[in-house]
Amino acid sequence: MSALNIRHVNKTFGSTQVLKDISLAIDSGEFLILVGPSGCGKSTLMNTIAGLEPVTSGEIRIGDEDVTWHTPSERDIAMVFQSYALYPSMNVRQNISFGLEMRKMPKAQREEAVSRVAELLQITPLLDRKPSQLSGGQRQRVAMGRALAREPQIYLFDEPLSNLDAKLRVEMRTEIKKLHQRLGTTIVYVTHDQIEAMTLADRIAVMRDGEILQLGTPHEVYNDPVDMFVAGFMGSPSMNFLPVTLVSHAGASGYALQVHDEEQGEVALTLPWPVERDTQELSARVGERLILGLRPEHFLEDDAIQETSGEGTRLEVTATVVEPTGADTLLQAWLGGNEITARLGPKSRVVAGDRVALRADLSRAVLFDEKTQRRLA
């Protein structure tokens, strides 16, 4: 496998700039996921890596070779699309081996390659079937097998699971992760599904409007988002955002956050900001409007915490919607005139209309600048 280096790549279609000075260094054997909303440029970036779209400017290197102006066939990459793109008149064996045959690989080597990937993907019993006789998950395995048989330097996956149903998508996600762990292949993977990104990636590049906003491990982009877009995009349900004013803590050291009820135009409640989270930048922001970010799991039912621990800041909310999911319970409620979502335990017995005692773990909260939406603390 080889490393992939993308340096200052720009791509325009007419007067529209789709990629804006993209630079990425992907290590050999790394699993990188490009994630972002529709139209953010992730598929265009994938196509420039594959050679399906020429760059307007910039450089793409695979290993030590500059492949910026190479054709797709000269780049030694394999691509798996969201549409399986299987030949309907060929059986599975022929679909997997067709590309090898076009490359003039000897028959014995082709058969060995087909057997190897069929065993790896557990599709050996399907080799003589036509695509019309396969399920969606089986067809996707065949498409992956066709790519794996090539043994290229880099694999590109463009939303390969988007056409599968929810259960099958989870199963195939696990299979792709196992495959990468066994083979140590270099993979660039495009998806709009942030759950896929979190579970599969070694690193995630979050894109918006043709730019990479943050590049980091799943832990980094989830727990240390650089701005409100990344914080809101990564996570399901997404992060709660509350308008606040930073004030000096009355009668104590440190600061507090006054939560605003925007509809009533008043301060609804005051939350203490953890002293250990104080920064020099915050001292210059006293009196300013900021945005407080709390993830659903940063709230706990008060009953779930030992009374003696005093962990978190105690709040009372009224449940508006309760959604049991099996593994947990999602609670929607109003807090200081702002709707929030809290992730409660599976044993929660809360129903809509209940008054619920919660504790908010502000040690895990984040603060953003209201105007720039960049993270402050």
Salt bridges, closest charged atoms under 4 A:
ASP21 OD1 - HIS8 ND1 2.88
GLU30 OE2 - ARG203 NE 2.40
GLU53 OE1 - LYS11 NZ 3.66
GLU59 OE1 - ARG7 NH1 2.94
GLU59 OE2 - ARG61 NH1 3.82
GLU65 OE2 - HIS70 ND1 3.74
ASP76 OD1 - ARG150 NH2 3.55
ASP128 OD1 - ARG93 NH2 3.33
GLU151 OE2 - ARG116 NH2 3.35
GLU159 OE1 - HIS192 ND1 2.84
GLU171 OE2 - LYS167 NZ 2.56
ASP224 OD1 - ARG375 NH1 3.36
ASP227 OD2 - ARG374 NH1 3.84
GLU262 OE2 - ARG289 NH2 2.87
GLU281 OE2 - ARG285 NH2 3.46
GLU288 OE1 - ARG285 NH1 3.17
GLU297 OE1 - ARG343 NE 3.92
ASP302 OD2 - ARG314 NE 2.99
ASP302 OD1 - ARG359 NE 2.45
GLU316 OE2 - ARG314 NH1 3.44
GLU316 OE1 - ARG355 NE 3.56
ASP328 OD2 - ARG343 NH1 2.84
ASP369 OD2 - ARG285 NH1 2.47
GLU370 OE2 - ARG289 NH2 3.67
